[in-house]
Amino acid sequence: MHRRSAAIVAVLALLTGLVLATVSAAPAQARQRPCWERVIDDWLDDGTINATYSIRCYQQALKNMNEDLRDYSGAGDAIDAALQAALRGGSATGGTPSGTTGGATGESGPAGSTDPNRRPTIAAPTRSPYQVALGHLGTTSSDSIPIPLLVLAGLGSLLLVSAGGLAAHKRLAARKPPAG
């Protein structure tokens, strides 16, 4: 009888541990960002795609990239080049980036590896001073507010303030009695 109750307690403890492990792992998976955002953020980090992602991630990144990033940067070209390299035979499995330990070249895989599927990192052209300045403004995330939108909001506010000032000046001038 004592062995039976010990076995039941052990089974219940094992089931409780499995349930707790499953419940605690679910929020971590829910917080993980979509792979296409990780691709864009990888490019935004330093103008290169340093990790290897699945073909699906590259395709979704191209599809979901905002217009400003597509039109005013080389992100679309770099992601497209990485997609083409993956289609030619690069690593196209999984949805998470592989670890990169290659030195300054950013090659995937262990440093000095002779793996024929290893590909060098796709580098973007050197960044202009304008791009460097924009990078320092804190707009280096795929979900940040685009700079042209901020400029337009500032100009719109300036126009509204000046229009209000002109209207107030007109009212004050109409109230003033004529000099005479």
QUIQUI-V819361 format. One record per residue. N is the residue number from 1. SS is DSSP state (~ for helix, > for strand, _ for the rest). PSI is psi in radians with two decimals (none if undefined). Layout:
n: [N N]
ss: [SS SS]
psi: [PSI PSI]
//
This chain:
n: [1 2 3 4 5 6 7 8 9 10 11 12 13 14 15 16 17 18 19 20 21 22 23 24 25 26 27 28 29 30 31 32 33 34 35 36 37 38 39 40 41 42 43 44 45 46 47 48 49 50 51 52 53 54 55 56 57 58 59 60 61 62 63 64 65 66 67 68 69 70 71 72 73 74 75 76 77 78 79 80 81 82 83 84 85 86 87 88 89 90 91 92 93 94 95 96 97 98 99 100 101 102 103 104 105 106 107 108 109 110 111 112 113 114 115 116 117 118 119 120 121 122 123 124 125 126 127 128 129 130 131 132 133 134 135 136 137 138 139 140 141 142 143 144 145 146 147 148 149 150 151 152 153 154 155 156 157 158 159 160 161 162 163 164 165 166 167 168 169 170 171 172 173 174 175 176 177 178 179 180]
ss: [_ ~ ~ ~ ~ ~ ~ ~ ~ ~ ~ ~ ~ ~ ~ ~ ~ ~ ~ ~ ~ ~ ~ ~ ~ ~ ~ ~ ~ ~ ~ _ _ _ ~ ~ ~ ~ ~ ~ ~ ~ ~ ~ ~ ~ _ > > _ _ _ _ _ ~ ~ ~ ~ ~ ~ ~ ~ ~ ~ _ _ ~ ~ ~ ~ ~ ~ _ _ ~ ~ ~ ~ ~ ~ ~ ~ ~ ~ ~ ~ ~ _ _ _ _ _ _ _ _ _ _ _ _ > _ _ _ _ _ _ _ _ > _ _ _ _ _ _ _ _ _ _ _ _ > > _ _ _ _ _ ~ ~ ~ ~ ~ ~ ~ ~ _ _ _ _ _ _ _ _ _ _ ~ ~ ~ ~ ~ ~ ~ ~ ~ ~ ~ ~ ~ ~ ~ ~ ~ ~ ~ ~ ~ ~ ~ ~ ~ ~ ~ ~ ~ _ _ _ _ _]
psi: [-0.70 -0.68 -0.68 -0.78 -0.60 -0.67 -0.68 -0.75 -0.72 -0.73 -0.74 -0.69 -0.72 -0.79 -0.70 -0.74 -0.73 -0.72 -0.78 -0.68 -0.69 -0.75 -0.69 -0.41 -0.46 -0.80 -0.59 -0.69 -0.58 -0.53 -0.26 2.36 2.67 2.63 -0.54 -0.58 -0.61 -0.61 -0.84 -0.76 -0.58 -0.76 -0.72 -0.46 -0.82 0.25 0.15 2.79 1.86 -0.39 2.97 2.29 2.98 2.78 -0.69 -0.67 -0.75 -0.77 -0.74 -0.60 -0.74 -0.65 -0.68 0.01 2.38 2.77 -0.68 -0.77 -0.68 -0.72 -0.56 0.23 3.08 0.28 -0.77 -0.72 -0.74 -0.73 -0.69 -0.70 -0.70 -0.66 -0.80 -0.69 -0.68 -0.66 -0.52 -0.18 0.13 3.13 2.14 0.34 2.70 2.92 0.12 2.67 2.55 2.77 2.46 2.19 0.12 2.47 -2.19 -0.40 -0.33 0.51 2.53 2.69 3.08 2.56 2.35 0.13 2.58 0.50 2.15 -0.35 -0.08 2.38 2.57 2.79 2.44 2.03 2.49 2.84 2.81 2.55 2.40 2.85 -0.58 -0.79 -0.66 -0.76 -0.73 -0.60 -0.54 -0.20 -0.12 0.33 0.75 0.48 2.62 -0.25 0.34 2.90 2.25 2.50 -0.80 -0.58 -0.68 -0.71 -0.78 -0.68 -0.69 -0.77 -0.71 -0.74 -0.74 -0.74 -0.72 -0.73 -0.74 -0.65 -0.70 -0.69 -0.73 -0.72 -0.72 -0.69 -0.71 -0.76 -0.74 -0.65 -0.59 -0.50 -0.49 2.29 2.59 2.47 2.33 none]
//
